[in-house]
Amino acid sequence: MSAQQNKEIALQFCEQTWGKGNLAVVDELASDDFKVYYPILPQNT
């Protein structure tokens, strides 16, 4: 997959999930081991 394809997927992911609240797209665009890291929130270790 090219860098441009990755950028397009990331943009679609952000627009759909954060922009429109369409969480169903996560199953389509994210891998099974997808993790979100928010540096301002405490992490489980």
mmCIF file of the N, C-alpha and C atoms, coordinates in Angstrom:
data_MODEL
# 
_entry.id   MODEL 
# 
loop_
_atom_site.group_PDB 
_atom_site.id 
_atom_site.type_symbol 
_atom_site.label_atom_id 
_atom_site.label_alt_id 
_atom_site.label_comp_id 
_atom_site.label_asym_id 
_atom_site.label_entity_id 
_atom_site.label_seq_id 
_atom_site.pdbx_PDB_ins_code 
_atom_site.Cartn_x 
_atom_site.Cartn_y 
_atom_site.Cartn_z 
_atom_site.occupancy 
_atom_site.B_iso_or_equiv 
_atom_site.pdbx_formal_charge 
_atom_site.auth_seq_id 
_atom_site.auth_comp_id 
_atom_site.auth_asym_id 
_atom_site.auth_atom_id 
_atom_site.pdbx_PDB_model_num 
ATOM 1   N N  . MET A 1 1  ? 0.849   -1.170 0.000  1.00 0.00 ? 1  MET A N  1 
ATOM 2   C CA . MET A 1 1  ? 0.000   0.000  0.000  1.00 0.00 ? 1  MET A CA 1 
ATOM 3   C C  . MET A 1 1  ? 0.896   1.234  0.000  1.00 0.00 ? 1  MET A C  1 
ATOM 4   N N  . SER A 1 2  ? 0.564   2.188  -0.825 1.00 0.00 ? 2  SER A N  1 
ATOM 5   C CA . SER A 1 2  ? 1.389   3.381  -0.945 1.00 0.00 ? 2  SER A CA 1 
ATOM 6   C C  . SER A 1 2  ? 1.122   4.368  0.189  1.00 0.00 ? 2  SER A C  1 
ATOM 7   N N  . ALA A 1 3  ? 2.019   5.312  0.349  1.00 0.00 ? 3  ALA A N  1 
ATOM 8   C CA . ALA A 1 3  ? 1.844   6.355  1.361  1.00 0.00 ? 3  ALA A CA 1 
ATOM 9   C C  . ALA A 1 3  ? 0.578   7.167  1.066  1.00 0.00 ? 3  ALA A C  1 
ATOM 10  N N  . GLN A 1 4  ? 0.308   7.411  -0.192 1.00 0.00 ? 4  GLN A N  1 
ATOM 11  C CA . GLN A 1 4  ? -0.893  8.167  -0.555 1.00 0.00 ? 4  GLN A CA 1 
ATOM 12  C C  . GLN A 1 4  ? -2.161  7.402  -0.184 1.00 0.00 ? 4  GLN A C  1 
ATOM 13  N N  . GLN A 1 5  ? -2.165  6.098  -0.408 1.00 0.00 ? 5  GLN A N  1 
ATOM 14  C CA . GLN A 1 5  ? -3.323  5.283  -0.022 1.00 0.00 ? 5  GLN A CA 1 
ATOM 15  C C  . GLN A 1 5  ? -3.521  5.307  1.492  1.00 0.00 ? 5  GLN A C  1 
ATOM 16  N N  . ASN A 1 6  ? -2.427  5.228  2.250  1.00 0.00 ? 6  ASN A N  1 
ATOM 17  C CA . ASN A 1 6  ? -2.519  5.302  3.707  1.00 0.00 ? 6  ASN A CA 1 
ATOM 18  C C  . ASN A 1 6  ? -3.106  6.634  4.155  1.00 0.00 ? 6  ASN A C  1 
ATOM 19  N N  . LYS A 1 7  ? -2.672  7.727  3.522  1.00 0.00 ? 7  LYS A N  1 
ATOM 20  C CA . LYS A 1 7  ? -3.201  9.049  3.863  1.00 0.00 ? 7  LYS A CA 1 
ATOM 21  C C  . LYS A 1 7  ? -4.691  9.143  3.583  1.00 0.00 ? 7  LYS A C  1 
ATOM 22  N N  . GLU A 1 8  ? -5.119  8.581  2.458  1.00 0.00 ? 8  GLU A N  1 
ATOM 23  C CA . GLU A 1 8  ? -6.536  8.614  2.097  1.00 0.00 ? 8  GLU A CA 1 
ATOM 24  C C  . GLU A 1 8  ? -7.382  7.813  3.088  1.00 0.00 ? 8  GLU A C  1 
ATOM 25  N N  . ILE A 1 9  ? -6.878  6.667  3.514  1.00 0.00 ? 9  ILE A N  1 
ATOM 26  C CA . ILE A 1 9  ? -7.589  5.854  4.496  1.00 0.00 ? 9  ILE A CA 1 
ATOM 27  C C  . ILE A 1 9  ? -7.660  6.579  5.834  1.00 0.00 ? 9  ILE A C  1 
ATOM 28  N N  . ALA A 1 10 ? -6.551  7.183  6.254  1.00 0.00 ? 10 ALA A N  1 
ATOM 29  C CA . ALA A 1 10 ? -6.533  7.921  7.522  1.00 0.00 ? 10 ALA A CA 1 
ATOM 30  C C  . ALA A 1 10 ? -7.513  9.090  7.476  1.00 0.00 ? 10 ALA A C  1 
ATOM 31  N N  . LEU A 1 11 ? -7.550  9.801  6.365  1.00 0.00 ? 11 LEU A N  1 
ATOM 32  C CA . LEU A 1 11 ? -8.480  10.913 6.224  1.00 0.00 ? 11 LEU A CA 1 
ATOM 33  C C  . LEU A 1 11 ? -9.925  10.431 6.278  1.00 0.00 ? 11 LEU A C  1 
ATOM 34  N N  . GLN A 1 12 ? -10.219 9.367  5.570  1.00 0.00 ? 12 GLN A N  1 
ATOM 35  C CA . GLN A 1 12 ? -11.574 8.804  5.587  1.00 0.00 ? 12 GLN A CA 1 
ATOM 36  C C  . GLN A 1 12 ? -11.946 8.352  6.993  1.00 0.00 ? 12 GLN A C  1 
ATOM 37  N N  . PHE A 1 13 ? -11.010 7.710  7.683  1.00 0.00 ? 13 PHE A N  1 
ATOM 38  C CA . PHE A 1 13 ? -11.242 7.249  9.054  1.00 0.00 ? 13 PHE A CA 1 
ATOM 39  C C  . PHE A 1 13 ? -11.612 8.427  9.954  1.00 0.00 ? 13 PHE A C  1 
ATOM 40  N N  . CYS A 1 14 ? -10.819 9.491  9.898  1.00 0.00 ? 14 CYS A N  1 
ATOM 41  C CA . CYS A 1 14 ? -11.066 10.670 10.742 1.00 0.00 ? 14 CYS A CA 1 
ATOM 42  C C  . CYS A 1 14 ? -12.389 11.340 10.399 1.00 0.00 ? 14 CYS A C  1 
ATOM 43  N N  . GLU A 1 15 ? -12.651 11.517 9.132  1.00 0.00 ? 15 GLU A N  1 
ATOM 44  C CA . GLU A 1 15 ? -13.891 12.168 8.715  1.00 0.00 ? 15 GLU A CA 1 
ATOM 45  C C  . GLU A 1 15 ? -15.120 11.372 9.150  1.00 0.00 ? 15 GLU A C  1 
ATOM 46  N N  . GLN A 1 16 ? -15.051 10.066 8.998  1.00 0.00 ? 16 GLN A N  1 
ATOM 47  C CA . GLN A 1 16 ? -16.202 9.232  9.313  1.00 0.00 ? 16 GLN A CA 1 
ATOM 48  C C  . GLN A 1 16 ? -16.410 9.047  10.820 1.00 0.00 ? 16 GLN A C  1 
ATOM 49  N N  . THR A 1 17 ? -15.329 8.792  11.542 1.00 0.00 ? 17 THR A N  1 
ATOM 50  C CA . THR A 1 17 ? -15.484 8.507  12.978 1.00 0.00 ? 17 THR A CA 1 
ATOM 51  C C  . THR A 1 17 ? -15.644 9.780  13.787 1.00 0.00 ? 17 THR A C  1 
ATOM 52  N N  . TRP A 1 18 ? -14.675 10.668 13.732 1.00 0.00 ? 18 TRP A N  1 
ATOM 53  C CA . TRP A 1 18 ? -14.726 11.881 14.544 1.00 0.00 ? 18 TRP A CA 1 
ATOM 54  C C  . TRP A 1 18 ? -15.658 12.911 13.945 1.00 0.00 ? 18 TRP A C  1 
ATOM 55  N N  . GLY A 1 19 ? -15.664 13.030 12.645 1.00 0.00 ? 19 GLY A N  1 
ATOM 56  C CA . GLY A 1 19 ? -16.473 14.054 12.001 1.00 0.00 ? 19 GLY A CA 1 
ATOM 57  C C  . GLY A 1 19 ? -17.958 13.741 11.954 1.00 0.00 ? 19 GLY A C  1 
ATOM 58  N N  . LYS A 1 20 ? -18.287 12.486 11.656 1.00 0.00 ? 20 LYS A N  1 
ATOM 59  C CA . LYS A 1 20 ? -19.690 12.107 11.470 1.00 0.00 ? 20 LYS A CA 1 
ATOM 60  C C  . LYS A 1 20 ? -20.204 11.135 12.521 1.00 0.00 ? 20 LYS A C  1 
ATOM 61  N N  . GLY A 1 21 ? -19.333 10.644 13.392 1.00 0.00 ? 21 GLY A N  1 
ATOM 62  C CA . GLY A 1 21 ? -19.755 9.696  14.428 1.00 0.00 ? 21 GLY A CA 1 
ATOM 63  C C  . GLY A 1 21 ? -20.094 8.323  13.883 1.00 0.00 ? 21 GLY A C  1 
ATOM 64  N N  . ASN A 1 22 ? -19.601 7.995  12.703 1.00 0.00 ? 22 ASN A N  1 
ATOM 65  C CA . ASN A 1 22 ? -19.881 6.711  12.067 1.00 0.00 ? 22 ASN A CA 1 
ATOM 66  C C  . ASN A 1 22 ? -18.858 5.673  12.526 1.00 0.00 ? 22 ASN A C  1 
ATOM 67  N N  . LEU A 1 23 ? -19.125 5.034  13.657 1.00 0.00 ? 23 LEU A N  1 
ATOM 68  C CA . LEU A 1 23 ? -18.174 4.072  14.207 1.00 0.00 ? 23 LEU A CA 1 
ATOM 69  C C  . LEU A 1 23 ? -18.173 2.740  13.463 1.00 0.00 ? 23 LEU A C  1 
ATOM 70  N N  . ALA A 1 24 ? -19.174 2.495  12.643 1.00 0.00 ? 24 ALA A N  1 
ATOM 71  C CA . ALA A 1 24 ? -19.224 1.250  11.874 1.00 0.00 ? 24 ALA A CA 1 
ATOM 72  C C  . ALA A 1 24 ? -18.057 1.152  10.899 1.00 0.00 ? 24 ALA A C  1 
ATOM 73  N N  . VAL A 1 25 ? -17.514 2.296  10.484 1.00 0.00 ? 25 VAL A N  1 
ATOM 74  C CA . VAL A 1 25 ? -16.415 2.299  9.529  1.00 0.00 ? 25 VAL A CA 1 
ATOM 75  C C  . VAL A 1 25 ? -15.114 1.772  10.151 1.00 0.00 ? 25 VAL A C  1 
ATOM 76  N N  . VAL A 1 26 ? -15.028 1.731  11.464 1.00 0.00 ? 26 VAL A N  1 
ATOM 77  C CA . VAL A 1 26 ? -13.818 1.229  12.125 1.00 0.00 ? 26 VAL A CA 1 
ATOM 78  C C  . VAL A 1 26 ? -13.544 -0.212 11.705 1.00 0.00 ? 26 VAL A C  1 
ATOM 79  N N  . ASP A 1 27 ? -14.566 -1.040 11.667 1.00 0.00 ? 27 ASP A N  1 
ATOM 80  C CA . ASP A 1 27 ? -14.386 -2.435 11.251 1.00 0.00 ? 27 ASP A CA 1 
ATOM 81  C C  . ASP A 1 27 ? -13.885 -2.541 9.818  1.00 0.00 ? 27 ASP A C  1 
ATOM 82  N N  . GLU A 1 28 ? -14.276 -1.608 8.996  1.00 0.00 ? 28 GLU A N  1 
ATOM 83  C CA . GLU A 1 28 ? -13.873 -1.630 7.583  1.00 0.00 ? 28 GLU A CA 1 
ATOM 84  C C  . GLU A 1 28 ? -12.440 -1.130 7.380  1.00 0.00 ? 28 GLU A C  1 
ATOM 85  N N  . LEU A 1 29 ? -12.044 -0.093 8.122  1.00 0.00 ? 29 LEU A N  1 
ATOM 86  C CA . LEU A 1 29 ? -10.776 0.575  7.840  1.00 0.00 ? 29 LEU A CA 1 
ATOM 87  C C  . LEU A 1 29 ? -9.635  0.221  8.784  1.00 0.00 ? 29 LEU A C  1 
ATOM 88  N N  . ALA A 1 30 ? -9.928  -0.268 9.973  1.00 0.00 ? 30 ALA A N  1 
ATOM 89  C CA . ALA A 1 30 ? -8.880  -0.540 10.960 1.00 0.00 ? 30 ALA A CA 1 
ATOM 90  C C  . ALA A 1 30 ? -8.551  -2.024 11.020 1.00 0.00 ? 30 ALA A C  1 
ATOM 91  N N  . SER A 1 31 ? -7.309  -2.326 11.364 1.00 0.00 ? 31 SER A N  1 
ATOM 92  C CA . SER A 1 31 ? -6.899  -3.715 11.518 1.00 0.00 ? 31 SER A CA 1 
ATOM 93  C C  . SER A 1 31 ? -7.402  -4.251 12.859 1.00 0.00 ? 31 SER A C  1 
ATOM 94  N N  . ASP A 1 32 ? -7.331  -5.549 13.033 1.00 0.00 ? 32 ASP A N  1 
ATOM 95  C CA . ASP A 1 32 ? -7.812  -6.184 14.261 1.00 0.00 ? 32 ASP A CA 1 
ATOM 96  C C  . ASP A 1 32 ? -7.032  -5.746 15.498 1.00 0.00 ? 32 ASP A C  1 
ATOM 97  N N  . ASP A 1 33 ? -5.779  -5.357 15.328 1.00 0.00 ? 33 ASP A N  1 
ATOM 98  C CA . ASP A 1 33 ? -4.958  -4.955 16.472 1.00 0.00 ? 33 ASP A CA 1 
ATOM 99  C C  . ASP A 1 33 ? -4.827  -3.429 16.595 1.00 0.00 ? 33 ASP A C  1 
ATOM 100 N N  . PHE A 1 34 ? -5.770  -2.705 16.045 1.00 0.00 ? 34 PHE A N  1 
ATOM 101 C CA . PHE A 1 34 ? -5.777  -1.244 16.087 1.00 0.00 ? 34 PHE A CA 1 
ATOM 102 C C  . PHE A 1 34 ? -5.877  -0.751 17.531 1.00 0.00 ? 34 PHE A C  1 
ATOM 103 N N  . LYS A 1 35 ? -5.040  0.214  17.890 1.00 0.00 ? 35 LYS A N  1 
ATOM 104 C CA . LYS A 1 35 ? -5.065  0.822  19.216 1.00 0.00 ? 35 LYS A CA 1 
ATOM 105 C C  . LYS A 1 35 ? -5.007  2.336  19.068 1.00 0.00 ? 35 LYS A C  1 
ATOM 106 N N  . VAL A 1 36 ? -5.692  3.006  19.967 1.00 0.00 ? 36 VAL A N  1 
ATOM 107 C CA . VAL A 1 36 ? -5.670  4.463  19.995 1.00 0.00 ? 36 VAL A CA 1 
ATOM 108 C C  . VAL A 1 36 ? -4.926  4.881  21.246 1.00 0.00 ? 36 VAL A C  1 
ATOM 109 N N  . TYR A 1 37 ? -4.023  5.814  21.081 1.00 0.00 ? 37 TYR A N  1 
ATOM 110 C CA . TYR A 1 37 ? -3.239  6.312  22.202 1.00 0.00 ? 37 TYR A CA 1 
ATOM 111 C C  . TYR A 1 37 ? -3.487  7.804  22.346 1.00 0.00 ? 37 TYR A C  1 
ATOM 112 N N  . TYR A 1 38 ? -3.966  8.191  23.507 1.00 0.00 ? 38 TYR A N  1 
ATOM 113 C CA . TYR A 1 38 ? -4.176  9.598  23.823 1.00 0.00 ? 38 TYR A CA 1 
ATOM 114 C C  . TYR A 1 38 ? -3.177  9.983  24.909 1.00 0.00 ? 38 TYR A C  1 
ATOM 115 N N  . PRO A 1 39 ? -2.163  10.754 24.590 1.00 0.00 ? 39 PRO A N  1 
ATOM 116 C CA . PRO A 1 39 ? -1.099  11.055 25.550 1.00 0.00 ? 39 PRO A CA 1 
ATOM 117 C C  . PRO A 1 39 ? -1.576  11.792 26.801 1.00 0.00 ? 39 PRO A C  1 
ATOM 118 N N  . ILE A 1 40 ? -2.723  12.450 26.752 1.00 0.00 ? 40 ILE A N  1 
ATOM 119 C CA . ILE A 1 40 ? -3.185  13.178 27.940 1.00 0.00 ? 40 ILE A CA 1 
ATOM 120 C C  . ILE A 1 40 ? -3.975  12.299 28.913 1.00 0.00 ? 40 ILE A C  1 
ATOM 121 N N  . LEU A 1 41 ? -4.313  11.088 28.501 1.00 0.00 ? 41 LEU A N  1 
ATOM 122 C CA . LEU A 1 41 ? -5.069  10.185 29.356 1.00 0.00 ? 41 LEU A CA 1 
ATOM 123 C C  . LEU A 1 41 ? -4.125  9.143  29.974 1.00 0.00 ? 41 LEU A C  1 
ATOM 124 N N  . PRO A 1 42 ? -4.409  8.717  31.211 1.00 0.00 ? 42 PRO A N  1 
ATOM 125 C CA . PRO A 1 42 ? -3.556  7.671  31.808 1.00 0.00 ? 42 PRO A CA 1 
ATOM 126 C C  . PRO A 1 42 ? -3.700  6.360  31.033 1.00 0.00 ? 42 PRO A C  1 
ATOM 127 N N  . GLN A 1 43 ? -2.615  5.627  30.940 1.00 0.00 ? 43 GLN A N  1 
ATOM 128 C CA . GLN A 1 43 ? -2.602  4.358  30.216 1.00 0.00 ? 43 GLN A CA 1 
ATOM 129 C C  . GLN A 1 43 ? -2.598  3.191  31.202 1.00 0.00 ? 43 GLN A C  1 
ATOM 130 N N  . ASN A 1 44 ? -3.278  2.121  30.840 1.00 0.00 ? 44 ASN A N  1 
ATOM 131 C CA . ASN A 1 44 ? -3.213  0.883  31.638 1.00 0.00 ? 44 ASN A CA 1 
ATOM 132 C C  . ASN A 1 44 ? -1.887  0.197  31.352 1.00 0.00 ? 44 ASN A C  1 
ATOM 133 N N  . THR A 1 45 ? -1.135  -0.092 32.375 1.00 0.00 ? 45 THR A N  1 
ATOM 134 C CA . THR A 1 45 ? 0.141   -0.766 32.164 1.00 0.00 ? 45 THR A CA 1 
ATOM 135 C C  . THR A 1 45 ? 0.152   -2.105 32.848 1.00 0.00 ? 45 THR A C  1 
# 
